Every structure is written in structure tokens, then in C-alpha cells.
Amino acid sequence: MENPWQTLSTKVAYENPWIKLTHREVLTPAGTAGIYGVVHFKNTAIGIVPLDKDYNTYLVGQYRYTLDEYSWEIPEGGGPLGTDPLDSAKRELKEETGITATKWTKILDMTTSNSVTDERGMAYVAQELAFGEAMPEETEDLQIRKLPFAEVVEMAMRGEITDSLALVAIYKTHLLIQRGEI
């Protein structure tokens, strides 16, 4: 389908190593003048649902500055654009939890908030796990919780997990388990 929007001008309003915010003068699909702000992420959002042989999983808890609240999530991070997202997933899982896996299943390729950002998110289920020492980044103060996966689904249902990538990955993993595909 042809794009009904026309971009008349683009100006960088803000940029740092992780994001670039552009202000755009546009013509809307109705042909009227308008503006649009676009947040471009310089990484792909990566999420991992690690599952051991007994269908336990591992959540990561951390204080999220942007929300000013504590958050329980699946292991997540950013993968530089242009790199293999699976390599980024393996790195993030090891960094945050110390876990490595020999079986990986890609379960998601999604947009995270397509009305304001071009960010894409990808998620994997990691199985056949081995455990080592976590090596979080200096900006991360993480807690790890081992829980039955069914309990994590209930946490999501109760609103105790609110991160969008984590929620979609948890629900998709739940469906794949029910179907016997994982």
C-alpha cells in the first residue's frame, strides 16, 4: 500500500547514543499540514524467556528510571541495529542472569509503540539452560527470581508485570506451551 503521508521537512530535535528524536513537518493523508515527532531507537529491543526442563523461568527485577518504579521483566536489552538479534539475545541473557542456552526459538518480531517510534522488538525462548555468573552493566542493579512459568503468567494477568515486550513474550510463550510447540 502506498504511504499517504508526505514528509516536508525533518529536523533532529535531540540525539544521544540510544535514541534520536526528529520533528517533522508533514502533509497528513487528508492533505492538511501537520507535525509529527518520531523517536528512532538505535537498538532493537530484545527479550528472552528462559525455560528450564521443569518449565521454570527467570525474571529480572530492576528500578526503571523513566517510570520511577520497580519492574519485574523477562531478561531484556538492546541489540545494535545491523547485528544478529539472536547474538544480542544470547549476550543479554548471559549478562543479566548468567544463563546460557543451547536451544533458541524466535517467537516475536513486533513494533513496540508504532504511533511514536520505529522501535522493533524481538523475543526468544531459551531452553537447555546452563547456569553461570551474571555480569550486569554498571547501570543495572538487578534481582533475579526463579519462578514456575505458570506463576509468571499469573503475575502478568494480575498486572504485576507491565513491560510491553515482556507481556507479549510471556503470553506468546504460554500459547506455544499450550499448543505443545515449546
Secondary structure by P-SEA (a helix, b strand, c coil): ccccccccccccccccccbbbbbbbccccccccbbbbbbbbcccbbbbbcccccccbbbbbbbbccccbbbbbcccccccccccaaaaaaaaaaacccccccbbbbccccccccccccbbbbbbbbccccccccccccccbbbbbbccaaaaaaaaaacccccaaaaaaaaaaaaaaaaccc
